[in-house]
Amino acid sequence: MHCARPLAQAGGPVACGACQRSTPGFDAATALLHYRPPADYLVQRFKFAGELALAPLLAGLLATKIAARPARLPGLLVPVPLHPSRLRERGFNQATELARVLGRRLGLSVNHRLCQRIKRTEPQSTLPVKQRHDNLRNAFTVSGRPAAGHIAIVDDVMTSGHTAGELARVLKQAGARRVEVWVIARAGH
């Protein structure tokens, strides 16, 4: 399950049709929950209503899932950055709040300054899938070389995977060898 898309078929790891057609820019993804009730309500309360007390609960559960995997942990967590204007509007970056908890629980470093969103993009959830990639083109930059070759991008929800894919692409251009994505919820069928 390269992109962590919920699949109807149970069993071992299976790549979804989109990953079979075009491998995303990241190497693997882990999602705690499917983005459907009640998970969607919790994420929306956390992200849009500023209920920051949900971060320890959600990220704590994700940390437990991550710790139980046989895979090696990354050397660095990088939250998906918000554009400065969106950060001012919201007052916090939900990905940074989650990454802080994950870092504490798993003993991992978090660098919320390594990547910046330099282009104000439309919210991905408001765009048709075909426009999401173009919306994010050249949206991110990396300051310097990553301190670790294995990085996990942290975000609240992954829908199409375009945000994570573009951020993974620029991290790999800056020297990362492996980039995973850790999210609270994965949307899709």
TAHUKA-V229697 format. One record per residue. N is the residue number from 0. RES is the residue in three letters. PSI is psi in radians with two decimals (999 if undefined). OMEGA is omega as a letter, one per 20 degrees, with the letter a starting at -180 (999 if undefined). D_LAST is the distance of its C-alpha to the last C-alpha in whole Angstrom. Layout:
BEGIN
((N,RES,PSI,OMEGA,D_LAST) (N,RES,PSI,OMEGA,D_LAST))
END
This chain:
BEGIN
((0,MET,1.34,a,13) (1,HIS,-0.81,a,14) (2,CYS,0.04,r,12) (3,ALA,0.34,r,11) (4,ARG,2.29,r,7) (5,PRO,2.21,a,6) (6,LEU,2.57,a,6) (7,ALA,-0.52,a,8) (8,GLN,2.19,r,11) (9,ALA,2.87,r,13) (10,GLY,-2.69,a,16) (11,GLY,3.12,a,17) (12,PRO,2.23,a,16) (13,VAL,2.30,r,14) (14,ALA,2.38,r,13) (15,CYS,2.97,a,10) (16,GLY,-0.70,a,11) (17,ALA,-0.73,r,11) (18,CYS,-0.55,r,13) (19,GLN,-0.62,r,15) (20,ARG,-0.70,a,16) (21,SER,1.96,a,17) (22,THR,2.27,r,18) (23,PRO,2.91,a,17) (24,GLY,-0.30,r,20) (25,PHE,2.85,a,20) (26,ASP,-0.48,a,20) (27,ALA,2.80,r,18) (28,ALA,2.53,r,16) (29,THR,2.23,r,16) (30,ALA,2.41,r,14) (31,LEU,-0.81,a,15) (32,LEU,2.85,r,13) (33,HIS,2.48,a,9) (34,TYR,1.44,r,10) (35,ARG,2.92,a,11) (36,PRO,2.46,i,14) (37,PRO,-0.04,a,16) (38,ALA,-0.70,a,15) (39,ASP,-0.67,r,14) (40,TYR,-0.79,r,18) (41,LEU,-0.80,a,20) (42,VAL,-0.75,r,18) (43,GLN,-0.69,r,19) (44,ARG,-0.73,r,23) (45,PHE,-0.87,a,23) (46,LYS,-0.81,a,22) (47,PHE,-0.36,r,24) (48,ALA,0.04,r,26) (49,GLY,0.48,r,28) (50,GLU,1.33,a,28) (51,LEU,-0.31,r,28) (52,ALA,-0.27,r,29) (53,LEU,-0.34,a,25) (54,ALA,-0.85,r,25) (55,PRO,-0.64,r,27) (56,LEU,-0.97,a,25) (57,LEU,-0.86,a,22) (58,ALA,-0.57,r,23) (59,GLY,-0.74,r,25) (60,LEU,-0.70,r,22) (61,LEU,-0.70,r,21) (62,ALA,-0.71,r,24) (63,THR,-0.76,r,24) (64,LYS,-0.76,a,21) (65,ILE,-0.78,a,22) (66,ALA,-0.48,a,26) (67,ALA,-0.22,r,25) (68,ARG,2.65,r,23) (69,PRO,-0.22,a,26) (70,ALA,2.63,r,25) (71,ARG,2.47,r,28) (72,LEU,2.62,r,28) (73,PRO,2.94,r,28) (74,GLY,-0.20,a,31) (75,LEU,2.44,r,30) (76,LEU,2.35,r,27) (77,VAL,1.96,r,27) (78,PRO,2.55,r,25) (79,VAL,2.15,a,23) (80,PRO,2.61,r,26) (81,LEU,2.66,r,26) (82,HIS,2.52,a,29) (83,PRO,-0.64,a,32) (84,SER,-0.65,r,32) (85,ARG,-0.62,r,29) (86,LEU,-0.71,r,30) (87,ARG,-0.72,r,33) (88,GLU,-0.84,a,31) (89,ARG,-0.60,a,29) (90,GLY,-0.14,r,32) (91,PHE,2.78,r,30) (92,ASN,2.00,a,27) (93,GLN,-0.62,r,24) (94,ALA,-0.65,r,23) (95,THR,-0.73,r,27) (96,GLU,-0.73,r,27) (97,LEU,-0.76,a,25) (98,ALA,-0.66,r,26) (99,ARG,-0.78,r,29) (100,VAL,-0.80,r,28) (101,LEU,-0.76,r,27) (102,GLY,-0.79,r,30) (103,ARG,-0.81,a,32) (104,ARG,-0.59,a,30) (105,LEU,-0.02,a,30) (106,GLY,0.65,a,33) (107,LEU,2.60,r,32) (108,SER,2.55,r,33) (109,VAL,2.31,r,31) (110,ASN,1.76,a,32) (111,HIS,0.07,r,31) (112,ARG,-0.14,a,33) (113,LEU,-0.72,a,32) (114,CYS,2.51,r,30) (115,GLN,2.59,r,30) (116,ARG,1.94,a,28) (117,ILE,-0.13,r,31) (118,LYS,2.21,r,29) (119,ARG,2.00,a,28) (120,THR,2.78,r,25) (121,GLU,2.59,r,23) (122,PRO,2.26,a,20) (123,GLN,-0.60,a,17) (124,SER,-0.29,a,15) (125,THR,-0.07,a,18) (126,LEU,2.62,r,18) (127,PRO,2.64,a,16) (128,VAL,-0.70,a,14) (129,LYS,-0.42,a,17) (130,GLN,-0.18,a,19) (131,ARG,-0.70,r,18) (132,HIS,-0.83,r,19) (133,ASP,-0.62,r,23) (134,ASN,-0.59,a,23) (135,LEU,-0.09,a,23) (136,ARG,2.20,r,25) (137,ASN,0.52,a,28) (138,ALA,-0.42,a,27) (139,PHE,2.67,r,28) (140,THR,2.74,r,31) (141,VAL,2.31,r,32) (142,SER,1.84,r,36) (143,GLY,-2.91,a,37) (144,ARG,2.37,r,36) (145,PRO,2.49,a,34) (146,ALA,-0.14,a,35) (147,ALA,2.59,r,33) (148,GLY,-0.34,a,32) (149,HIS,2.05,a,29) (150,ILE,2.55,r,27) (151,ALA,2.18,r,24) (152,ILE,2.36,a,22) (153,VAL,2.33,r,21) (154,ASP,2.98,r,19) (155,ASP,-0.88,a,18) (156,VAL,2.46,r,14) (157,MET,2.19,r,12) (158,THR,-1.40,r,10) (159,SER,-0.38,a,11) (160,GLY,0.00,a,13) (161,HIS,-0.70,r,16) (162,THR,-0.90,r,18) (163,ALA,-0.70,r,18) (164,GLY,-0.74,r,19) (165,GLU,-0.72,r,22) (166,LEU,-0.71,r,23) (167,ALA,-0.71,a,23) (168,ARG,-0.83,a,25) (169,VAL,-0.56,r,28) (170,LEU,-0.70,r,28) (171,LYS,-0.65,r,28) (172,GLN,-0.54,a,31) (173,ALA,-0.09,r,33) (174,GLY,-0.12,r,33) (175,ALA,2.45,r,30) (176,ARG,-0.64,a,29) (177,ARG,2.31,r,26) (178,VAL,2.09,r,24) (179,GLU,2.95,r,21) (180,VAL,2.28,r,18) (181,TRP,2.16,a,18) (182,VAL,2.71,r,16) (183,ILE,-0.76,a,16) (184,ALA,2.57,r,13) (185,ARG,2.13,r,9) (186,ALA,2.86,r,7) (187,GLY,2.95,a,4) (188,HIS,999,999,0))
END
